[in-house]
Amino acid sequence: MGTIYQSIEILSKEKGIDPQVVVDAVKDAMLVAARKHFRTAENLVAEFDEQTGAIQIFAVKRVVESVEDPVNQIALADALKIDPNAEIGGEIRIHKSTEALGRISAQTAKQVILQKVREAERETIYSEYSGRVGELVNCTVKRIEGQDLIVDIGKTEARLPKKEQSKLEAFSVGERVRAVIKSVEKSGKNSGVIVSRAAPELVMRLFEQEVPEIYDNTVVIKGCAREAGERTKIAVVSRDRDVDSVGACVGMKGMRVQSIIRELRGEKIDIIEYSEDPVVFATHALSPAKISRVAIVDAAEKHMEVIVDDTQLSLAIGKKGQNVRLAAKLLGWKIDIKSEEEKRQEVESAMAALVVPGAPVSVLIDHGLPDKVVEKLLEAGIPTVEKLGSMTPEELEQVPGIGPKLVEKIQQSVIHYYDQFVTEEQPGPGGEVPAEQRAEEFASAEAALPETPAAEGAVEEQVQEEEALPYEGAPAPAPSEAEDVPEGERNEASESDLQAEQLRSPE
C-alpha cells in the first residue's frame, strides 16, 4: 500500500471522516493543479492508485468522424493510434504527464485538499451535534480568542462567545466548565459548535442533574426565564399530589438549589409553582411581591394588568424592571403593573371623561343671547359656558363676527347665567333671601343708577345701538333699573324696608 494512502487513512481517523472523502479531495486538487499548469479547457479526470499511491490524469475526448470541437473531440484515425478498439461515438482517454506539474501546482493542490478536508470535517460535526442542541456538556478551556473562549468538548472544539458568558464568571486556560450546546453552525465565520453559559437551558439541565424527581419526570419544568449573572425564574409543577414541586427543587435546607447557585457563581434563583390559570401563575411569578389583584385586559393578545399595594410597587417591578420582565417572559404575557393609587386616578379620569364637563353654550339663549351669536361661538369651537367664561374680551373679539358690542352682551349673558346659582346657594332659613341682604342689594343698585342727564343719554344711545343689531328674532334688551322701577314704587320699597328694620330691632 502506498504511503500516500496510509497518510490519508491516518488523517481520516484523526478528523473522524471517511477516507474516500479525502481521496476525492486529493483527486480534485490534482485536477485543479493540472488545469492551471496545462492551461487547457479539456475535460480532465483523475485516477488514484491505492497500491502505489500514484495519481494519473487523463483528458477525455469523444470520437467523431469529422472534428468540429478539437478541445473535446478527436478524429477516428487519431483515436485508433491511441486505442485500437476506439469507435465513433465512444470516448477515449489521453494520458497527461504529472511530472511537469511544478511547485506552484503542488501548493494549489495542498490548499484544495485542506479546504475539502475542512468542509468534510464541518459536515461530520454538524451531523453529530445538530441533534444535541440544549444538551449539557463538560468542556475544558483550550485558549482565549479576544473575548471568546475556545473550549474542547471531546471530538471537536467549540466556541463560547462573550454574549453567552455570565458577567459573574471568568475562566482561565485549562479550567473545566459545564455548558449547554446553543447551536451548530454549518458555514460562515463562526462555523462549528457554539456553547453557552447564559442560556436558560443550562439552569434546567442543572436542575435535572440535581433533582431526582425532575430526572424521573415526577416534577416537570414548565418554563425558565433568565438574565445571566442576575436572576433566574424557573416554573415547576408536580405530577404526584404527594410531592411538593418547589420543595423538591429546594431540597433539604436548600442543599439542591444551593449547589446550582454555586455552579452559577451566586446567581439568584426563584423557584415558582406553575399553574394553568394565568392569573394564579402571574401571582406566583411576581414573587416576592404581594399582588392585590390581576385583571385580564385582552386574553387573545395575552395582556394582563396587575394591581399591587403602593408599598409593593417597587418590589414587584424589581431592580431596573427585572422582576416584572422575567415574570412576563416566563408567562409569555404582557404585564402592566400599577399601584392602587395609579389605578384609582385612572378610574377617576375615565369617569370624568364619560361626563361632558360644563353646560352647553346654548343655555345662554334663555339668558338674552341671540341664536346667531350662539352658532358663531359653536363654529369657533366654544362648546361650553365654562370655556366661554374663561375667555378674555380680546380672545372673544378674535372670533369671526363678534365685535366689542357683542362681547359686552355675551359677558352679560354669562353673568346672568351664573347669578341664578348664586341666588340658589344663599337662601335664608325659610328658603327666602334675608331682608338685610335685599336692602343692601337695593342700596347698591340705587347707587349704580345714572345721576346726570349725560349718563342717561349714553344709556339710551347704547340701548338704541343694541336694538339696531343685524339679527332677526333677537330679544329686546332689558330695560335699565332706572326705567323699570317708578319713583313712587322705589320710595314705597324703601319705606317697607325701614318698617321691617324697626320691627326686627329689639327696642
Buried (B, 14 or more C-beta within 10 A) or exposed (E): EBEBBEEBBEBBEEBEBEBEBBBBBBBBBBBBBBBBBBEEEBEBEBEBEEEEBEBBBBBBBBBBEEBEEEEBBBBBEBBBEBBEEBEEEEEBBBEBEBEEBEEEBEEBBEEBBEEBBEBBBBEBBBEBBBEBBBEBBEBEBBEEEEEBBBBBBEEBBBBBBEEBBBEEBEBEEEEEBBBBBBBBBEEEEEBBBBBBBBBBBBBBBBBBBBBEBBEEEBBBBBBBBBBBBBBBBBBBBBEEEEEBBBBBBBBEEEEBBBEBBEBBEEBEBBBBBBBEEBBEBBBBBBBEBEBBEBEEEEEEEBEBBBBBBEEBBEBBBBEEEBBBBBBBBBBEBEBEBBBBEBBEEEEEEEEEEEEEEBBEBBBBBEBBBBEBBBEBBEEBEBBBBEBBBEBEEEBBEEBEEBEEEBBBBBBBBBEBBEEEEEEEEEEEEEEEEBBEEBBEEBEEEBEEBBEEEEEBEEBEEBBEEBEEBEEEEBEEBEEBBBEEBEEEEBEEBBEEBEEEEEEEEEE
